Amino acid sequence: LFAAVEPILPSLREAGVLVWVLGAGPYPPGAVALQELLDAASDELEPEDVWQPQDMSDTSLYIFTSGTTGLPKAARVSHLKSIMCLGFYELVGASGRDVVYLALPLYHMAGSLLGIVGCIGIGATCVLKEKFSASQFWDDCRAEGVTVFQYIGELCRYLVNQPQRPGEREHGLRLAVGSGLRPDVWQSFRQRFGDIRIVETYGMTEGNVTLFNYTG
């Protein structure tokens, strides 16, 4: 994809934007070739005082946000917020014995920080699905022993809208957690697929408050 960026490299340099590229070069001036730097880097860890953050509010990473506070952009995530995501699944009642099904995009906070980092926080098994499929969902759950499902938006509606099939209630799913589940879908989901606990949450990548519906 570098060819799409190359024509505007001069204007990016003027704006102070660094362009990093991973892959075989050569690349023109103004692009930082990461592969060469990685090949030259030592396998030894730097001393702790080099990589330890000076302040937990410093930037840990940038992550995509769809634009709650404006246009879609890369949002700043602090070290503190990243560490807080380690506790997400524990807050909703999951544990290290669970198997978490994750089909959310990993460039988004829900998928990577709450999903991946959340699984690391409790030592749970994470089943990654490259792309959500309503028709394959329950087969995947049975095959992988899934006990927790993280949804966003209308994923549960897609499941409810699927034609009924034998064995829909023959699964080990006990908990669904996420954001955006509508009340009508909530009721239909439980009536059709069994007594699955649902914990609806809401938080913003750029916010500092998260809501949990523990009461159902």
C-alpha positions in Angstrom: 0.0 0.0 0.0 3.0 2.3 0.1 2.4 3.4 -3.5 -0.8 5.1 -2.3 1.2 7.2 0.2 4.4 7.9 -1.9 3.0 10.8 -4.0 2.1 12.8 -0.8 5.4 12.1 1.1 6.7 15.7 0.6 3.5 17.2 2.1 3.5 14.7 4.9 7.1 15.7 5.8 6.1 19.4 5.8 3.3 18.6 8.2 5.7 16.7 10.5 4.2 13.3 9.8 6.5 10.3 9.9 5.8 7.4 7.6 7.0 4.0 8.7 7.0 1.1 6.3 7.3 -2.6 7.0 8.4 -4.8 4.1 11.1 -5.1 1.4 12.3 -1.8 0.0 14.0 0.3 -1.2 12.0 3.3 -0.1 12.6 7.0 -0.9 13.8 9.6 1.6 11.0 10.5 4.0 10.0 6.9 4.7 11.4 4.9 7.6 12.1 1.3 6.6 11.3 -0.6 9.8 12.5 -4.0 8.5 16.1 -2.8 8.4 15.8 -1.4 11.9 14.3 -4.7 13.2 17.1 -6.7 11.5 19.7 -4.5 13.1 18.1 -4.5 16.6 19.6 -6.5 19.5 17.6 -9.4 20.9 18.6 -8.2 24.4 16.1 -6.2 26.4 17.0 -2.6 27.1 17.4 -1.7 30.8 14.1 -1.2 32.5 14.5 2.5 33.0 14.6 2.9 29.2 11.2 1.3 28.4 9.4 1.9 31.7 7.0 4.9 31.2 7.9 8.0 33.1 4.2 8.7 33.7 1.2 6.3 33.4 -0.7 9.0 31.6 1.8 9.1 28.8 0.8 7.6 25.4 1.0 3.8 25.2 -0.5 3.5 21.7 -2.8 5.0 19.2 -5.9 3.2 18.2 -8.7 3.7 15.7 -11.9 5.4 16.8 -14.9 5.8 14.6 -15.3 9.4 15.7 -17.5 9.9 18.8 -15.7 13.2 19.4 -15.4 14.1 15.7 -14.1 12.5 12.5 -12.6 9.0 12.5 -9.0 9.2 13.7 -6.1 7.6 15.7 -7.0 8.2 19.3 -4.4 8.4 22.1 -4.5 5.6 24.7 -2.5 6.0 27.9 -0.5 3.3 29.7 -3.0 3.5 32.5 -6.0 2.9 30.3 -4.2 -0.1 28.6 -3.5 -1.6 32.0 -7.1 -1.0 33.2 -8.3 -3.1 30.2 -6.6 -6.1 31.8 -9.5 -6.2 34.3 -12.4 -6.0 31.8 -13.4 -9.6 31.7 -13.0 -10.0 35.4 -15.5 -7.1 35.9 -18.1 -8.9 33.8 -17.8 -12.2 35.6 -15.3 -14.2 33.4 -12.3 -16.2 34.6 -9.3 -18.0 33.5 -11.4 -21.1 32.9 -13.4 -19.4 30.1 -13.0 -19.6 26.4 -13.7 -16.2 24.8 -14.9 -15.9 21.2 -13.7 -12.8 19.5 -14.7 -11.7 16.0 -14.2 -8.0 16.3 -11.7 -5.9 14.4 -8.4 -5.6 16.2 -7.8 -2.1 15.2 -10.6 -1.1 17.5 -10.4 -0.8 21.2 -13.2 -3.3 21.9 -11.4 -6.1 20.0 -7.8 -5.5 20.9 -7.7 -3.8 24.3 -10.9 -5.2 25.9 -10.8 -8.5 24.0 -7.1 -9.5 23.6 -5.7 -7.6 26.6 -8.8 -8.6 28.7 -8.1 -12.3 28.0 -4.5 -11.8 29.0 -5.6 -10.2 32.2 -7.5 -13.3 33.4 -5.5 -15.9 31.6 -8.4 -17.0 29.5 -8.3 -18.8 26.1 -9.1 -16.5 23.2 -10.7 -17.9 20.0 -10.0 -15.4 17.2 -12.4 -15.4 14.2 -11.1 -13.6 11.2 -14.6 -12.4 10.2 -17.9 -12.7 12.0 -20.2 -15.3 10.5 -23.8 -15.7 11.9 -24.2 -19.0 10.1 -21.0 -20.5 11.5 -21.2 -19.0 15.0 -22.9 -21.9 16.9 -20.8 -24.5 15.1 -17.7 -22.6 16.1 -18.9 -22.4 19.7 -19.4 -26.1 19.9 -16.1 -26.9 18.2 -14.0 -24.6 20.4 -15.8 -25.0 23.7 -16.7 -21.3 23.8 -18.2 -20.0 27.0 -18.0 -16.2 26.5 -18.9 -14.1 23.5 -18.0 -10.5 23.0 -20.4 -8.6 20.7 -20.7 -5.1 19.4 -23.5 -3.4 17.6 -25.9 -5.7 15.8 -24.0 -9.0 16.0 -26.7 -10.6 18.2 -29.4 -9.4 15.9 -27.7 -11.2 13.0 -27.8 -14.4 15.1 -31.5 -14.0 15.9 -32.3 -13.3 12.3 -30.7 -16.6 11.1 -33.1 -19.5 10.1 -33.7 -21.8 13.0 -31.6 -24.9 13.0 -31.4 -28.1 15.2 -29.0 -27.9 18.1 -29.1 -24.1 18.6 -29.3 -24.5 22.3 -26.7 -27.2 22.5 -23.7 -25.2 23.4 -21.6 -24.1 26.4 -22.1 -20.3 26.0 -22.9 -18.8 29.4 -22.0 -15.1 29.0 -22.4 -12.5 26.2 -20.8 -9.1 26.8 -20.5 -6.0 24.7 -22.1 -2.8 23.5 -25.2 -1.9 21.5 -27.6 -4.8 22.2 -31.2 -3.6 21.7 -33.9 -4.7 24.2 -36.0 -6.6 21.6 -32.9 -8.5 20.5 -31.9 -9.1 24.1 -35.1 -10.9 24.9 -35.2 -12.9 21.6 -31.6 -13.9 22.0 -32.2 -15.5 25.4 -35.5 -17.1 24.5 -34.1 -18.7 21.5 -30.6 -19.7 22.5 -30.9 -20.4 26.2 -30.3 -18.8 29.6 -27.2 -16.8 28.6 -26.2 -14.0 30.9 -25.8 -10.7 29.1 -23.7 -7.8 30.4 -24.2 -4.7 28.3 -21.3 -2.1 28.7 -20.7 1.3 27.3 -17.4 3.2 27.1 -15.7 5.5 24.6 -12.1 5.2 23.4 -11.5 8.9 24.3 -13.7 8.9 27.4 -12.8 8.2 31.0 -16.1 6.6 32.2 -17.5 3.1 31.5 -21.0 1.9 32.3 -21.9 -1.7 33.1 -25.4 -3.1 33.2 -25.0 -5.8 35.9 -28.8 -6.2 36.6 -29.9 -7.3 33.2 
